[in-house]
Amino acid sequence: MVGVVEGYVYLDWAASAPLCQEAVDAMEMYFVPGRKNVRFGANANSLHAPGRAAFEAMELARRKIAKDLGASRPNEIVFTSGATESDNAALLGLARAAVQKRRPGAGAAPRVITTQIEHEAVLNPARQLSKEGFDVVFLKPDRQGFISSDQLEDVMTDDTVLVSIQAANSEVGSVQPIAELARAAHAGGALFHTDAVQALGKMPVDVGAWGVDAASFSAHKVCGPKGVGALYLKARTPFSATMLGGGQEDGRRSGTQNVCGIDGFAAACHAAVSMVEDESVRLCALRDRLYGKLASMPGVRPTVSVDAGSTRFLPNIVHVLVDDYESETLVLRLDMMGYGVSGGSACASHSLEPSHVLKAMGIAADAAHGALRISMGRYTTEQDVDGFASAFEQCL
């Protein structure tokens, strides 16, 4: 493999996870070429037998995912191309639909509330809504990356139509009190969406218990294929489609569905949910072990205060600040030593600006330039963690 040495240790699971065997097994039948694949290679919206077979496979996957996510019915799951589309659809689709239900001229500008530490797939649609005349409020987290229900209640108005707050942060791993925040939003008459991409497979996820109106998910974060995601839309939630065309997905997301990827997503999702209890304990132990090793090195500081065994932060993310170094230099040197880590979100990896998440948390730009994120997953071992700690010490 180009640029990857034998024995390379991948520690960037928050960016993307390698395919699991369950996903490979589910998708294998789709990769038979030519006539032999007519049963699985058809359009799921066609009326002939191959089309009906593809539709049946897709709907079975929808039922499985709905059950694993805690949805009350399968048609609450809308298949998308990934988390970015799901987030865009949720922000734009829910906000615009909510406004369409309002009486003309009623109240002030409709308000949308989100946070300063969301993924760009939420922040940029929120900025687009601002251009469309919405009053968009960005909540500032505390130094540990948390948003409180009191903060949310303080900015809720009678004109608030939508609140969108992530379930877990992709950089520092802070886990938000989603059920509590959703209740606060609903008490003020607003809809509530959560970007749950990083949460799935790392902590219990139950959209029904959370009480959210919408939630975004991505297959490749749970060892499924890239290019497939889902948007949970609670039944009877007002929604204005942003992807227009042939009316697939009950008119909520047009475009021919990727049945192969959807099957892989369902298999990977079920595997992740089935083992989340044991995996979260195992990964938490690795997280605490690595934090302990890195914190003992001169000039290396944990970015957030993570107590041993804490569930307030994701069990698979370790985030540190390294004095007098730039994260790009560290990432490249560690890469040459056979360890793949990141300086933060992969979507901003080519930017020279400090992370917007760290900036929002009040971390100085100089310190933020030396940020390093190590994220683990299903195939990460204690040997991987110890090997990385030794390599990192040598690197410094």
C-alpha positions as a Markdown table, in Angstrom:
| # | Residue | x | y | z |
|---|---|---|---|---|
| 1 | Met | 0.0 | 0.0 | 0.0 |
| 2 | Val | 1.4 | 3.4 | -1.0 |
| 3 | Gly | 2.9 | 5.3 | 2.0 |
| 4 | Val | 1.7 | 2.8 | 4.6 |
| 5 | Val | 4.3 | 0.5 | 6.1 |
| 6 | Glu | 3.6 | -3.1 | 7.4 |
| 7 | Gly | 2.5 | -3.0 | 11.0 |
| 8 | Tyr | 1.1 | 0.6 | 10.7 |
| 9 | Val | -1.1 | 1.5 | 13.7 |
| 10 | Tyr | -4.2 | 3.5 | 12.8 |
| 11 | Leu | -5.3 | 5.8 | 15.6 |
| 12 | Asp | -7.6 | 8.2 | 13.7 |
| 13 | Trp | -11.0 | 6.4 | 14.2 |
| 14 | Ala | -12.9 | 9.6 | 14.8 |
| 15 | Ala | -12.1 | 10.6 | 11.2 |
| 16 | Ser | -13.1 | 7.2 | 9.7 |
| 17 | Ala | -13.2 | 3.6 | 10.8 |
| 18 | Pro | -11.9 | 0.6 | 8.7 |
| 19 | Leu | -14.6 | -1.8 | 7.4 |
| 20 | Cys | -15.7 | -4.5 | 9.7 |
| 21 | Gln | -16.2 | -8.1 | 8.6 |
| 22 | Glu | -19.9 | -7.8 | 9.2 |
| 23 | Ala | -20.2 | -5.0 | 6.6 |
| 24 | Val | -18.0 | -6.8 | 4.1 |
| 25 | Asp | -20.1 | -10.0 | 4.4 |
| 26 | Ala | -23.3 | -8.0 | 3.9 |
| 27 | Met | -22.0 | -6.2 | 0.8 |
| 28 | Glu | -20.2 | -9.2 | -0.7 |
| 29 | Met | -23.1 | -10.4 | -2.8 |
| 30 | Tyr | -23.4 | -7.0 | -4.6 |
| 31 | Phe | -20.0 | -7.3 | -6.1 |
| 32 | Val | -20.7 | -10.2 | -8.5 |
| 33 | Pro | -20.4 | -8.9 | -12.0 |
| 34 | Gly | -22.8 | -9.0 | -14.9 |
| 35 | Arg | -25.9 | -11.2 | -15.2 |
| 36 | Lys | -25.2 | -13.1 | -12.0 |
| 37 | Asn | -25.8 | -9.9 | -10.1 |
| 38 | Val | -29.2 | -9.0 | -11.5 |
| 39 | Arg | -31.0 | -9.8 | -8.3 |
| 40 | Phe | -28.8 | -7.3 | -6.3 |
| 41 | Gly | -27.8 | -4.8 | -8.9 |
| 42 | Ala | -31.2 | -3.4 | -9.7 |
| 43 | Asn | -32.8 | -0.1 | -8.8 |
| 44 | Ala | -34.8 | -0.4 | -5.6 |
| 45 | Asn | -37.6 | 1.8 | -7.1 |
| 46 | Ser | -38.2 | -0.4 | -10.2 |
| 47 | Leu | -41.4 | -2.6 | -10.4 |
| 48 | His | -39.8 | -5.7 | -11.8 |
| 49 | Ala | -38.6 | -8.7 | -9.8 |
| 50 | Pro | -35.0 | -7.6 | -9.4 |
| 51 | Gly | -36.2 | -4.1 | -8.4 |
| 52 | Arg | -38.5 | -5.6 | -5.8 |
| 53 | Ala | -35.7 | -7.8 | -4.5 |
| 54 | Ala | -33.5 | -4.7 | -4.1 |
| 55 | Phe | -36.3 | -2.8 | -2.4 |
| 56 | Glu | -36.9 | -5.7 | 0.0 |
| 57 | Ala | -33.2 | -5.8 | 1.0 |
| 58 | Met | -33.3 | -2.0 | 1.6 |
| 59 | Glu | -36.4 | -2.1 | 3.7 |
| 60 | Leu | -35.0 | -4.9 | 5.8 |
| 61 | Ala | -31.9 | -2.8 | 6.4 |
| 62 | Arg | -34.1 | 0.2 | 7.3 |
| 63 | Arg | -36.0 | -1.9 | 9.9 |
| 64 | Lys | -32.7 | -3.1 | 11.4 |
| 65 | Ile | -31.2 | 0.4 | 11.7 |
| 66 | Ala | -34.5 | 1.8 | 13.1 |
| 67 | Lys | -34.5 | -0.8 | 15.8 |
| 68 | Asp | -30.8 | -0.3 | 16.6 |
| 69 | Leu | -31.2 | 3.5 | 16.9 |
| 70 | Gly | -34.3 | 3.3 | 19.0 |
| 71 | Ala | -36.7 | 4.7 | 16.4 |
| 72 | Ser | -40.4 | 3.8 | 16.9 |
| 73 | Arg | -41.0 | 2.9 | 13.2 |
| 74 | Pro | -38.8 | 2.1 | 10.1 |
| 75 | Asn | -40.0 | 5.0 | 8.0 |
| 76 | Glu | -38.4 | 7.4 | 10.5 |
| 77 | Ile | -35.1 | 6.5 | 8.9 |
| 78 | Val | -34.2 | 8.4 | 5.8 |
| 79 | Phe | -31.1 | 7.2 | 3.9 |
| 80 | Thr | -28.6 | 9.8 | 2.7 |
| 81 | Ser | -25.1 | 9.9 | 1.3 |
| 82 | Gly | -23.5 | 10.5 | 4.7 |
| 83 | Ala | -23.4 | 12.8 | 7.8 |
| 84 | Thr | -22.8 | 16.0 | 5.9 |
| 85 | Glu | -26.0 | 15.6 | 3.9 |
| 86 | Ser | -28.0 | 14.5 | 6.9 |
| 87 | Asp | -26.9 | 17.5 | 8.9 |
| 88 | Asn | -27.6 | 19.9 | 6.0 |
| 89 | Ala | -31.0 | 18.3 | 5.5 |
| 90 | Ala | -31.8 | 18.6 | 9.2 |
| 91 | Leu | -30.8 | 22.2 | 9.6 |
| 92 | Leu | -32.3 | 23.5 | 6.4 |
| 93 | Gly | -35.2 | 21.2 | 6.1 |
| 94 | Leu | -36.5 | 21.5 | 9.7 |
| 95 | Ala | -36.0 | 25.3 | 9.9 |
| 96 | Arg | -37.6 | 26.1 | 6.6 |
| 97 | Ala | -40.5 | 23.8 | 7.3 |
| 98 | Ala | -41.1 | 25.3 | 10.7 |
| 99 | Val | -41.2 | 28.7 | 9.2 |
| 100 | Gln | -43.7 | 27.6 | 6.6 |
| 101 | Lys | -46.1 | 26.6 | 9.4 |
| 102 | Arg | -45.9 | 30.1 | 11.0 |
| 103 | Arg | -48.5 | 32.8 | 10.4 |
| 104 | Pro | -47.3 | 35.4 | 8.0 |
| 105 | Gly | -45.7 | 38.3 | 9.9 |
| 106 | Ala | -46.0 | 36.5 | 13.2 |
| 107 | Gly | -43.4 | 37.5 | 15.8 |
| 108 | Ala | -39.8 | 38.5 | 15.1 |
| 109 | Ala | -37.3 | 36.7 | 12.8 |
| 110 | Pro | -37.4 | 32.9 | 13.5 |
| 111 | Arg | -34.6 | 31.8 | 15.7 |
| 112 | Val | -32.2 | 28.8 | 15.3 |
| 113 | Ile | -29.9 | 27.9 | 18.1 |
| 114 | Thr | -26.8 | 25.8 | 17.8 |
| 115 | Thr | -23.3 | 25.8 | 19.3 |
| 116 | Gln | -19.8 | 27.1 | 18.4 |
| 117 | Ile | -18.3 | 23.6 | 18.6 |
| 118 | Glu | -20.5 | 21.8 | 16.0 |
| 119 | His | -19.1 | 20.1 | 12.9 |
| 120 | Glu | -18.9 | 22.4 | 9.9 |
| 121 | Ala | -21.7 | 20.3 | 8.4 |
| 122 | Val | -24.0 | 22.0 | 11.0 |
| 123 | Leu | -22.2 | 25.4 | 11.3 |
| 124 | Asn | -22.3 | 26.2 | 7.5 |
| 125 | Pro | -26.0 | 25.4 | 7.1 |
| 126 | Ala | -26.7 | 27.5 | 10.1 |
| 127 | Arg | -24.8 | 30.4 | 8.5 |
| 128 | Gln | -26.9 | 29.8 | 5.4 |
| 129 | Leu | -30.1 | 30.2 | 7.4 |
| 130 | Ser | -28.7 | 33.4 | 8.8 |
| 131 | Lys | -28.4 | 34.7 | 5.2 |
| 132 | Glu | -32.0 | 33.7 | 4.7 |
| 133 | Gly | -33.2 | 35.9 | 7.5 |
| 134 | Phe | -33.1 | 33.5 | 10.5 |
| 135 | Asp | -31.8 | 34.8 | 13.8 |
| 136 | Val | -29.0 | 32.3 | 14.5 |
| 137 | Val | -27.5 | 32.0 | 17.9 |
| 138 | Phe | -24.3 | 30.1 | 18.5 |
| 139 | Leu | -23.9 | 28.9 | 22.2 |
| 140 | Lys | -20.4 | 29.0 | 23.7 |
| 141 | Pro | -19.2 | 25.9 | 25.5 |
| 142 | Asp | -17.4 | 26.0 | 28.9 |
| 143 | Arg | -13.7 | 25.2 | 29.1 |
| 144 | Gln | -14.4 | 21.5 | 29.1 |
| 145 | Gly | -16.6 | 21.6 | 26.0 |
| 146 | Phe | -20.0 | 21.3 | 27.5 |
| 147 | Ile | -23.3 | 23.1 | 26.9 |
| 148 | Ser | -25.9 | 23.3 | 29.7 |
| 149 | Ser | -29.7 | 23.4 | 29.5 |
| 150 | Asp | -29.6 | 26.7 | 31.5 |
| 151 | Gln | -27.6 | 28.2 | 28.6 |
| 152 | Leu | -30.1 | 27.0 | 26.1 |
| 153 | Glu | -33.1 | 28.2 | 28.2 |
| 154 | Asp | -31.5 | 31.7 | 28.5 |
| 155 | Val | -31.6 | 32.2 | 24.7 |
| 156 | Met | -34.9 | 30.5 | 23.9 |
| 157 | Thr | -37.6 | 32.8 | 22.7 |
| 158 | Asp | -41.2 | 32.4 | 21.4 |
| 159 | Asp | -39.7 | 32.6 | 17.9 |
| 160 | Thr | -37.2 | 29.8 | 18.3 |
| 161 | Val | -38.0 | 27.1 | 15.7 |
| 162 | Leu | -35.0 | 24.8 | 15.9 |
| 163 | Val | -32.2 | 23.8 | 18.2 |
| 164 | Ser | -29.3 | 21.7 | 17.0 |
| 165 | Ile | -26.6 | 20.4 | 19.4 |
| 166 | Gln | -24.2 | 17.6 | 18.8 |
| 167 | Ala | -24.4 | 14.4 | 21.0 |
| 168 | Ala | -20.6 | 14.2 | 21.3 |
| 169 | Asn | -17.7 | 16.3 | 20.1 |
| 170 | Ser | -15.4 | 14.9 | 17.5 |
| 171 | Glu | -12.3 | 16.6 | 18.8 |
| 172 | Val | -12.2 | 16.6 | 22.6 |
| 173 | Gly | -15.0 | 14.0 | 23.1 |
| 174 | Ser | -17.3 | 15.9 | 25.4 |
| 175 | Val | -20.8 | 14.2 | 25.6 |
| 176 | Gln | -23.7 | 16.6 | 25.8 |
| 177 | Pro | -26.9 | 16.0 | 28.0 |
| 178 | Ile | -29.1 | 15.5 | 24.9 |
| 179 | Ala | -32.3 | 14.3 | 26.6 |
| 180 | Glu | -32.1 | 17.3 | 28.9 |
| 181 | Leu | -31.4 | 19.8 | 26.1 |
| 182 | Ala | -34.2 | 18.3 | 24.0 |
| 183 | Arg | -36.7 | 18.8 | 26.8 |
| 184 | Ala | -35.6 | 22.4 | 27.1 |
| 185 | Ala | -36.0 | 23.0 | 23.4 |
| 186 | His | -39.5 | 21.4 | 23.4 |
| 187 | Ala | -40.6 | 23.4 | 26.4 |
| 188 | Gly | -39.9 | 26.5 | 24.3 |
| 189 | Gly | -41.8 | 25.1 | 21.4 |
| 190 | Ala | -38.8 | 24.4 | 19.2 |
| 191 | Leu | -37.7 | 21.2 | 17.3 |
| 192 | Phe | -34.5 | 19.5 | 18.4 |
| 193 | His | -31.8 | 17.9 | 16.2 |
| 194 | Thr | -28.6 | 16.3 | 17.2 |
| 195 | Asp | -25.5 | 15.3 | 15.2 |
| 196 | Ala | -25.0 | 11.9 | 16.7 |
| 197 | Val | -22.2 | 10.8 | 14.3 |
| 198 | Gln | -19.5 | 10.4 | 16.8 |
| 199 | Ala | -21.7 | 9.0 | 19.5 |
| 200 | Leu | -23.0 | 5.9 | 17.7 |
| 201 | Gly | -21.0 | 2.8 | 18.7 |
| 202 | Lys | -19.1 | 4.6 | 21.4 |
| 203 | Met | -22.0 | 5.2 | 23.8 |
| 204 | Pro | -25.6 | 4.2 | 24.2 |
| 205 | Val | -27.7 | 5.9 | 21.5 |
| 206 | Asp | -31.5 | 5.8 | 21.7 |
| 207 | Val | -33.3 | 8.5 | 19.7 |
| 208 | Gly | -36.6 | 7.6 | 21.3 |
| 209 | Ala | -35.2 | 7.9 | 24.9 |
| 210 | Trp | -33.4 | 11.1 | 24.0 |
| 211 | Gly | -36.7 | 12.6 | 22.8 |
| 212 | Val | -35.1 | 14.3 | 19.7 |
| 213 | Asp | -37.0 | 15.2 | 16.5 |
| 214 | Ala | -34.0 | 14.5 | 14.2 |
| 215 | Ala | -30.6 | 12.9 | 14.4 |
| 216 | Ser | -27.7 | 12.4 | 11.9 |
| 217 | Phe | -25.6 | 9.3 | 11.5 |
| 218 | Ser | -22.8 | 8.1 | 9.2 |
| 219 | Ala | -21.9 | 4.5 | 8.2 |
| 220 | His | -18.1 | 4.9 | 8.0 |
| 221 | Lys | -17.8 | 6.0 | 11.6 |
| 222 | Val | -19.0 | 2.6 | 12.7 |
| 223 | Cys | -16.9 | 0.4 | 10.4 |
| 224 | Gly | -19.4 | 0.7 | 7.6 |
| 225 | Pro | -18.8 | 1.9 | 4.0 |
| 226 | Lys | -18.3 | 5.5 | 3.1 |
| 227 | Gly | -20.9 | 7.4 | 1.2 |
| 228 | Val | -23.9 | 6.2 | 3.2 |
| 229 | Gly | -25.7 | 7.8 | 6.1 |
| 230 | Ala | -29.0 | 8.3 | 7.7 |
| 231 | Leu | -31.3 | 11.0 | 9.0 |
| 232 | Tyr | -33.7 | 10.0 | 11.8 |
| 233 | Leu | -36.9 | 12.1 | 11.4 |
| 234 | Lys | -39.5 | 11.5 | 14.1 |
| 235 | Ala | -42.9 | 10.8 | 12.7 |
| 236 | Arg | -45.0 | 13.9 | 11.8 |
| 237 | Thr | -42.0 | 16.2 | 12.2 |
| 238 | Pro | -42.3 | 19.1 | 9.7 |
| 239 | Phe | -39.6 | 18.8 | 7.0 |
| 240 | Ser | -38.9 | 20.5 | 3.7 |
| 241 | Ala | -36.8 | 18.3 | 1.4 |
| 242 | Thr | -33.4 | 19.8 | 0.3 |
| 243 | Met | -32.6 | 17.0 | -2.2 |
| 244 | Leu | -35.2 | 17.2 | -5.0 |
| 245 | Gly | -35.8 | 14.8 | -7.8 |
| 246 | Gly | -37.7 | 11.6 | -8.2 |
| 247 | Gly | -39.2 | 11.6 | -4.7 |
| 248 | Gln | -37.5 | 8.6 | -3.2 |
| 249 | Glu | -37.4 | 8.1 | 0.6 |
| 250 | Asp | -41.1 | 9.2 | 0.7 |
| 251 | Gly | -40.2 | 12.5 | -0.9 |
| 252 | Arg | -37.7 | 13.4 | 1.8 |
| 253 | Arg | -34.5 | 12.6 | -0.1 |
| 254 | Ser | -34.6 | 12.1 | -3.8 |
| 255 | Gly | -32.0 | 10.0 | -5.6 |
| 256 | Thr | -31.5 | 6.3 | -6.3 |
| 257 | Gln | -30.6 | 4.6 | -3.0 |
| 258 | Asn | -27.2 | 2.9 | -2.5 |
| 259 | Val | -28.7 | -0.5 | -1.5 |
| 260 | Cys | -25.2 | -2.1 | -1.2 |
| 261 | Gly | -24.0 | 0.6 | 1.1 |
| 262 | Ile | -27.2 | 0.6 | 3.1 |
| 263 | Asp | -26.9 | -3.2 | 3.7 |
| 264 | Gly | -23.3 | -2.6 | 4.8 |
| 265 | Phe | -24.4 | 0.2 | 7.1 |
| 266 | Ala | -27.1 | -1.9 | 8.7 |
| 267 | Ala | -24.6 | -4.7 | 9.4 |
| 268 | Ala | -22.0 | -2.4 | 10.8 |
| 269 | Cys | -24.5 | -0.5 | 12.9 |
| 270 | His | -25.9 | -3.6 | 14.4 |
| 271 | Ala | -22.4 | -4.9 | 15.3 |
| 272 | Ala | -21.4 | -1.6 | 16.9 |
| 273 | Val | -24.6 | -1.3 | 18.9 |
| 274 | Ser | -24.4 | -5.0 | 20.0 |
| 275 | Met | -21.0 | -4.6 | 21.5 |
| 276 | Val | -21.1 | -1.0 | 22.6 |
| 277 | Glu | -21.4 | -1.9 | 26.3 |
| 278 | Asp | -18.3 | -4.0 | 26.4 |
| 279 | Glu | -16.4 | -1.9 | 23.9 |
| 280 | Ser | -17.0 | 1.4 | 25.8 |
| 281 | Val | -15.5 | -0.2 | 28.9 |
| 282 | Arg | -12.5 | -1.5 | 27.0 |
| 283 | Leu | -11.9 | 1.7 | 25.1 |
| 284 | Cys | -12.3 | 3.8 | 28.3 |
| 285 | Ala | -9.5 | 1.8 | 29.9 |
| 286 | Leu | -7.3 | 2.4 | 26.9 |
| 287 | Arg | -8.2 | 6.1 | 26.9 |
| 288 | Asp | -7.3 | 6.5 | 30.6 |
| 289 | Arg | -4.1 | 4.5 | 30.1 |
| 290 | Leu | -3.0 | 6.7 | 27.3 |
| 291 | Tyr | -3.9 | 10.0 | 29.0 |
| 292 | Gly | -1.8 | 8.9 | 32.0 |
| 293 | Lys | 1.2 | 8.1 | 29.8 |
| 294 | Leu | 1.0 | 11.3 | 27.8 |
| 295 | Ala | 0.3 | 13.6 | 30.7 |
| 296 | Ser | 3.6 | 12.4 | 32.4 |
| 297 | Met | 5.6 | 13.8 | 29.4 |
| 298 | Pro | 7.1 | 17.3 | 29.8 |
| 299 | Gly | 5.2 | 19.9 | 27.7 |
| 300 | Val | 2.2 | 17.7 | 27.1 |
| 301 | Arg | -1.1 | 18.6 | 28.6 |
| 302 | Pro | -4.5 | 17.0 | 28.4 |
| 303 | Thr | -6.9 | 19.5 | 26.7 |
| 304 | Val | -9.8 | 18.6 | 28.9 |
| 305 | Ser | -10.0 | 17.1 | 32.4 |
| 306 | Val | -11.1 | 13.5 | 32.0 |
| 307 | Asp | -11.4 | 11.5 | 35.2 |
| 308 | Ala | -10.6 | 7.8 | 35.1 |
| 309 | Gly | -13.7 | 5.9 | 34.0 |
| 310 | Ser | -15.6 | 9.1 | 33.1 |
| 311 | Thr | -18.6 | 8.8 | 30.8 |
| 312 | Arg | -18.8 | 12.6 | 30.4 |
| 313 | Phe | -16.3 | 12.1 | 27.5 |
| 314 | Leu | -16.3 | 9.6 | 24.7 |
| 315 | Pro | -14.3 | 6.5 | 25.6 |
| 316 | Asn | -12.2 | 6.5 | 22.4 |
| 317 | Ile | -10.8 | 10.0 | 22.2 |
| 318 | Val | -7.6 | 11.4 | 23.7 |
| 319 | His | -6.8 | 15.0 | 23.1 |
| 320 | Val | -3.7 | 16.8 | 24.2 |
| 321 | Leu | -1.9 | 20.1 | 23.7 |
| 322 | Val | 1.9 | 19.9 | 23.0 |
| 323 | Asp | 3.9 | 23.0 | 23.9 |
| 324 | Asp | 6.3 | 24.5 | 21.3 |
| 325 | Tyr | 5.2 | 22.1 | 18.4 |
| 326 | Glu | 2.7 | 22.4 | 15.6 |
| 327 | Ser | 0.3 | 19.6 | 15.2 |
| 328 | Glu | 1.0 | 19.2 | 11.5 |
| 329 | Thr | 4.7 | 18.5 | 12.3 |
| 330 | Leu | 3.7 | 15.9 | 15.0 |
| 331 | Val | 1.2 | 14.2 | 12.7 |
| 332 | Leu | 3.7 | 13.8 | 9.9 |
| 333 | Arg | 6.6 | 12.6 | 12.1 |
| 334 | Leu | 4.4 | 10.1 | 13.8 |
| 335 | Asp | 3.1 | 9.0 | 10.5 |
| 336 | Met | 6.7 | 8.2 | 9.4 |
| 337 | Met | 7.1 | 6.2 | 12.6 |
| 338 | Gly | 4.0 | 4.1 | 11.7 |
| 339 | Tyr | 1.2 | 5.8 | 13.7 |
| 340 | Gly | -1.8 | 7.6 | 12.2 |
| 341 | Val | -3.2 | 10.4 | 14.4 |
| 342 | Ser | -4.7 | 13.8 | 13.6 |
| 343 | Gly | -4.6 | 17.4 | 14.8 |
| 344 | Gly | -8.4 | 17.5 | 15.0 |
| 345 | Ser | -11.3 | 17.1 | 12.6 |
| 346 | Ala | -10.3 | 15.5 | 9.3 |
| 347 | Cys | -12.6 | 18.0 | 7.5 |
| 348 | Ala | -10.3 | 20.8 | 8.5 |
| 349 | Ser | -7.0 | 19.0 | 8.4 |
| 350 | His | -5.6 | 21.2 | 5.6 |
| 351 | Ser | -6.4 | 24.5 | 7.3 |
| 352 | Leu | -3.6 | 26.4 | 9.0 |
| 353 | Glu | -6.1 | 28.0 | 11.4 |
| 354 | Pro | -6.5 | 26.7 | 15.0 |
| 355 | Ser | -9.5 | 24.5 | 15.6 |
| 356 | His | -12.7 | 26.4 | 16.0 |
| 357 | Val | -13.7 | 24.0 | 18.7 |
| 358 | Leu | -10.6 | 24.8 | 20.8 |
| 359 | Lys | -11.0 | 28.5 | 20.1 |
| 360 | Ala | -14.6 | 28.4 | 21.4 |
| 361 | Met | -13.4 | 26.6 | 24.5 |
| 362 | Gly | -11.1 | 29.5 | 25.3 |
| 363 | Ile | -7.8 | 27.8 | 24.4 |
| 364 | Ala | -5.2 | 30.3 | 23.1 |
| 365 | Ala | -4.2 | 30.1 | 19.5 |
| 366 | Asp | -0.6 | 29.3 | 20.2 |
| 367 | Ala | -1.6 | 26.3 | 22.4 |
| 368 | Ala | -4.3 | 25.2 | 19.9 |
| 369 | His | -1.7 | 25.0 | 17.1 |
| 370 | Gly | 0.0 | 22.1 | 19.0 |
| 371 | Ala | -3.2 | 20.1 | 19.4 |
| 372 | Leu | -3.1 | 16.3 | 18.8 |
| 373 | Arg | -6.1 | 13.9 | 18.7 |
| 374 | Ile | -5.6 | 10.2 | 19.2 |
| 375 | Ser | -8.8 | 8.2 | 18.6 |
| 376 | Met | -9.3 | 4.5 | 19.0 |
| 377 | Gly | -11.8 | 1.8 | 17.9 |
| 378 | Arg | -12.8 | -1.8 | 17.7 |
| 379 | Tyr | -9.4 | -3.1 | 16.6 |
| 380 | Thr | -7.2 | -0.9 | 18.8 |
| 381 | Thr | -5.2 | -2.9 | 21.3 |
| 382 | Glu | -3.3 | -2.1 | 24.5 |
| 383 | Gln | -0.1 | -2.8 | 22.6 |
| 384 | Asp | -1.1 | -0.2 | 20.0 |
| 385 | Val | -1.6 | 2.4 | 22.8 |
| 386 | Asp | 1.7 | 1.6 | 24.5 |
| 387 | Gly | 3.6 | 1.6 | 21.2 |
| 388 | Phe | 2.2 | 5.0 | 20.3 |
| 389 | Ala | 3.2 | 6.4 | 23.7 |
| 390 | Ser | 6.7 | 5.2 | 23.2 |
| 391 | Ala | 6.9 | 6.5 | 19.7 |
| 392 | Phe | 5.5 | 9.9 | 20.8 |
| 393 | Glu | 8.1 | 10.3 | 23.5 |
| 394 | Gln | 10.8 | 9.5 | 20.9 |
| 395 | Cys | 9.2 | 12.0 | 18.5 |
| 396 | Leu | 9.3 | 14.8 | 21.1 |
